[in-house]
Amino acid sequence: MALVEFDERTPNKKVQGKNIEKSIDRKTDSSEDPFIKHYFSRIDPDIAASFSNDQKHAIKQMFGARGYAKHPVEVRRSIPFGKHRFYLIFLLGRERRAYERLKSEGQAAGYITYALASAFWLAPAIMIAALVHFFA
């Protein structure tokens, strides 16, 4: 199935002349669906068995049935710090979300925001480099 079929942000969108809601085959056995297998393997089997196929497909639709996106630059590291571990994730890739969606989520940023963020990260790095140069 195409990923757009489960995208709830486009409820009235048509896929090859068919309405999305009708294009989802809910009569198929959900126990064979890898997405549903993965998420329902994490909960108590008795509770998982209590869900109907329609409910499982609704959950799948809610999560967008998206796999893990591939990014051109993807760095994932776990860093030990004392008794604890922290994780660092750096992803870089082309923005695929519509500007209207970014704006409604408060994530649309202009050049001034990028300049301020760059200054926030660059200023300490420049100061540290100057201190290392001065004391070395």
BALOBA-1460 file (C-alpha; in Angstrom, 3 decimals):
// residues 136
<rec num="1" residu="m" x="0.000" y="0.000" z="0.000"/>
<rec num="2" residu="a" x="1.174" y="3.510" z="-0.645"/>
<rec num="3" residu="l" x="2.079" y="5.620" z="2.354"/>
<rec num="4" residu="v" x="-0.267" y="8.402" z="1.290"/>
<rec num="5" residu="e" x="-3.184" y="6.047" z="1.891"/>
<rec num="6" residu="f" x="-2.633" y="6.319" z="5.633"/>
<rec num="7" residu="d" x="-1.762" y="9.994" z="5.844"/>
<rec num="8" residu="e" x="-4.472" y="11.531" z="7.996"/>
<rec num="9" residu="r" x="-3.440" y="15.053" z="7.013"/>
<rec num="10" residu="t" x="-4.983" y="14.458" z="3.581"/>
<rec num="11" residu="p" x="-8.376" y="12.928" z="4.441"/>
<rec num="12" residu="n" x="-10.106" y="13.896" z="1.193"/>
<rec num="13" residu="k" x="-7.213" y="13.167" z="-1.130"/>
<rec num="14" residu="k" x="-7.852" y="10.688" z="-3.892"/>
<rec num="15" residu="v" x="-5.487" y="7.874" z="-4.811"/>
<rec num="16" residu="q" x="-5.790" y="6.809" z="-8.428"/>
<rec num="17" residu="g" x="-9.427" y="7.918" z="-8.552"/>
<rec num="18" residu="k" x="-10.411" y="6.183" z="-5.289"/>
<rec num="19" residu="n" x="-11.145" y="7.773" z="-1.957"/>
<rec num="20" residu="i" x="-8.432" y="6.955" z="0.602"/>
<rec num="21" residu="e" x="-10.892" y="5.629" z="3.153"/>
<rec num="22" residu="k" x="-12.164" y="3.060" z="0.674"/>
<rec num="23" residu="s" x="-8.673" y="2.087" z="-0.492"/>
<rec num="24" residu="i" x="-7.686" y="0.624" z="2.869"/>
<rec num="25" residu="d" x="-8.456" y="-3.069" z="2.912"/>
<rec num="26" residu="r" x="-9.621" y="-3.717" z="6.466"/>
<rec num="27" residu="k" x="-10.694" y="-7.274" z="5.799"/>
<rec num="28" residu="t" x="-7.120" y="-8.517" z="5.566"/>
<rec num="29" residu="d" x="-5.739" y="-10.425" z="8.515"/>
<rec num="30" residu="s" x="-3.873" y="-7.906" z="10.641"/>
<rec num="31" residu="s" x="-1.680" y="-10.646" z="12.165"/>
<rec num="32" residu="e" x="0.277" y="-10.701" z="8.885"/>
<rec num="33" residu="d" x="0.879" y="-6.945" z="8.787"/>
<rec num="34" residu="p" x="4.486" y="-6.175" z="9.865"/>
<rec num="35" residu="f" x="3.538" y="-2.743" z="11.243"/>
<rec num="36" residu="i" x="0.796" y="-4.167" z="13.450"/>
<rec num="37" residu="k" x="2.970" y="-7.139" z="14.485"/>
<rec num="38" residu="h" x="5.724" y="-4.798" z="15.600"/>
<rec num="39" residu="y" x="3.555" y="-2.507" z="17.730"/>
<rec num="40" residu="f" x="1.304" y="-5.173" z="19.195"/>
<rec num="41" residu="s" x="4.285" y="-7.361" z="20.159"/>
<rec num="42" residu="r" x="5.082" y="-4.732" z="22.794"/>
<rec num="43" residu="i" x="1.856" y="-5.114" z="24.764"/>
<rec num="44" residu="d" x="0.239" y="-7.925" z="26.726"/>
<rec num="45" residu="p" x="-0.976" y="-10.631" z="24.285"/>
<rec num="46" residu="d" x="-4.406" y="-10.771" z="25.956"/>
<rec num="47" residu="i" x="-4.889" y="-7.046" z="25.446"/>
<rec num="48" residu="a" x="-3.582" y="-7.242" z="21.862"/>
<rec num="49" residu="a" x="-6.076" y="-10.029" z="21.114"/>
<rec num="50" residu="s" x="-8.944" y="-7.835" z="22.328"/>
<rec num="51" residu="f" x="-8.476" y="-5.373" z="19.441"/>
<rec num="52" residu="s" x="-10.528" y="-5.892" z="16.305"/>
<rec num="53" residu="n" x="-8.964" y="-5.636" z="12.838"/>
<rec num="54" residu="d" x="-10.707" y="-2.274" z="12.337"/>
<rec num="55" residu="q" x="-9.201" y="-0.953" z="15.580"/>
<rec num="56" residu="k" x="-5.733" y="-2.180" z="14.611"/>
<rec num="57" residu="h" x="-6.006" y="-0.539" z="11.203"/>
<rec num="58" residu="a" x="-7.190" y="2.702" z="12.851"/>
<rec num="59" residu="i" x="-4.085" y="2.655" z="15.062"/>
<rec num="60" residu="k" x="-1.944" y="2.025" z="11.998"/>
<rec num="61" residu="q" x="-3.607" y="4.968" z="10.253"/>
<rec num="62" residu="m" x="-3.066" y="7.170" z="13.315"/>
<rec num="63" residu="f" x="0.684" y="6.462" z="13.287"/>
<rec num="64" residu="g" x="0.749" y="7.219" z="9.583"/>
<rec num="65" residu="a" x="2.069" y="3.744" z="8.759"/>
<rec num="66" residu="r" x="5.400" y="5.317" z="8.080"/>
<rec num="67" residu="g" x="8.591" y="3.376" z="8.249"/>
<rec num="68" residu="y" x="11.801" y="4.960" z="9.332"/>
<rec num="69" residu="a" x="12.796" y="7.755" z="6.999"/>
<rec num="70" residu="k" x="16.174" y="7.619" z="5.336"/>
<rec num="71" residu="h" x="18.206" y="10.800" z="5.615"/>
<rec num="72" residu="p" x="21.307" y="11.690" z="3.606"/>
<rec num="73" residu="v" x="23.091" y="12.485" z="6.888"/>
<rec num="74" residu="e" x="22.044" y="10.429" z="9.898"/>
<rec num="75" residu="v" x="24.171" y="10.252" z="13.069"/>
<rec num="76" residu="r" x="22.843" y="8.360" z="16.089"/>
<rec num="77" residu="r" x="25.085" y="7.953" z="19.112"/>
<rec num="78" residu="s" x="24.718" y="6.954" z="22.741"/>
<rec num="79" residu="i" x="27.095" y="8.921" z="24.960"/>
<rec num="80" residu="p" x="28.091" y="7.772" z="28.484"/>
<rec num="81" residu="f" x="28.122" y="10.581" z="31.044"/>
<rec num="82" residu="g" x="28.808" y="9.426" z="34.603"/>
<rec num="83" residu="k" x="26.270" y="6.789" z="35.639"/>
<rec num="84" residu="h" x="23.865" y="7.828" z="32.884"/>
<rec num="85" residu="r" x="23.794" y="7.591" z="29.112"/>
<rec num="86" residu="f" x="22.464" y="10.235" z="26.797"/>
<rec num="87" residu="y" x="21.664" y="9.966" z="23.128"/>
<rec num="88" residu="l" x="22.522" y="12.306" z="20.310"/>
<rec num="89" residu="i" x="20.671" y="12.297" z="17.017"/>
<rec num="90" residu="f" x="21.633" y="14.508" z="14.101"/>
<rec num="91" residu="l" x="19.508" y="14.265" z="10.973"/>
<rec num="92" residu="l" x="19.921" y="16.289" z="7.837"/>
<rec num="93" residu="g" x="17.836" y="16.096" z="4.702"/>
<rec num="94" residu="r" x="15.451" y="17.902" z="2.406"/>
<rec num="95" residu="e" x="12.330" y="19.342" z="4.055"/>
<rec num="96" residu="r" x="9.277" y="17.552" z="2.675"/>
<rec num="97" residu="r" x="6.563" y="19.107" z="4.800"/>
<rec num="98" residu="a" x="4.420" y="21.861" z="3.321"/>
<rec num="99" residu="y" x="5.148" y="25.421" z="4.461"/>
<rec num="100" residu="e" x="1.568" y="25.779" z="5.739"/>
<rec num="101" residu="r" x="2.072" y="22.758" z="8.010"/>
<rec num="102" residu="l" x="5.411" y="24.080" z="9.287"/>
<rec num="103" residu="k" x="3.816" y="27.443" z="9.985"/>
<rec num="104" residu="s" x="0.847" y="25.912" z="11.818"/>
<rec num="105" residu="e" x="3.222" y="23.833" z="13.965"/>
<rec num="106" residu="g" x="5.341" y="26.894" z="14.741"/>
<rec num="107" residu="q" x="8.396" y="25.413" z="13.006"/>
<rec num="108" residu="a" x="8.612" y="27.748" z="10.033"/>
<rec num="109" residu="a" x="11.656" y="29.885" z="10.577"/>
<rec num="110" residu="g" x="13.061" y="32.798" z="8.620"/>
<rec num="111" residu="y" x="16.645" y="33.819" z="8.015"/>
<rec num="112" residu="i" x="16.810" y="35.823" z="11.253"/>
<rec num="113" residu="t" x="16.046" y="32.709" z="13.280"/>
<rec num="114" residu="y" x="18.780" y="30.777" z="11.503"/>
<rec num="115" residu="a" x="21.241" y="33.639" z="12.033"/>
<rec num="116" residu="l" x="20.470" y="33.755" z="15.757"/>
<rec num="117" residu="a" x="20.761" y="29.968" z="16.096"/>
<rec num="118" residu="s" x="24.085" y="30.006" z="14.242"/>
<rec num="119" residu="a" x="25.368" y="32.795" z="16.495"/>
<rec num="120" residu="f" x="24.227" y="30.858" z="19.565"/>
<rec num="121" residu="w" x="26.318" y="27.841" z="18.512"/>
<rec num="122" residu="l" x="29.242" y="29.634" z="16.870"/>
<rec num="123" residu="a" x="29.958" y="32.219" z="19.564"/>
<rec num="124" residu="p" x="30.934" y="29.671" z="22.268"/>
<rec num="125" residu="a" x="32.994" y="27.691" z="19.744"/>
<rec num="126" residu="i" x="34.897" y="30.810" z="18.709"/>
<rec num="127" residu="m" x="35.472" y="31.764" z="22.365"/>
<rec num="128" residu="i" x="36.788" y="28.297" z="23.206"/>
<rec num="129" residu="a" x="39.070" y="28.362" z="20.157"/>
<rec num="130" residu="a" x="40.378" y="31.802" z="21.195"/>
<rec num="131" residu="l" x="41.032" y="30.613" z="24.764"/>
<rec num="132" residu="v" x="42.839" y="27.510" z="23.532"/>
<rec num="133" residu="h" x="44.939" y="29.670" z="21.171"/>
<rec num="134" residu="f" x="45.640" y="32.233" z="23.920"/>
<rec num="135" residu="f" x="46.718" y="29.689" z="26.579"/>
<rec num="136" residu="a" x="48.553" y="27.299" z="24.256"/>
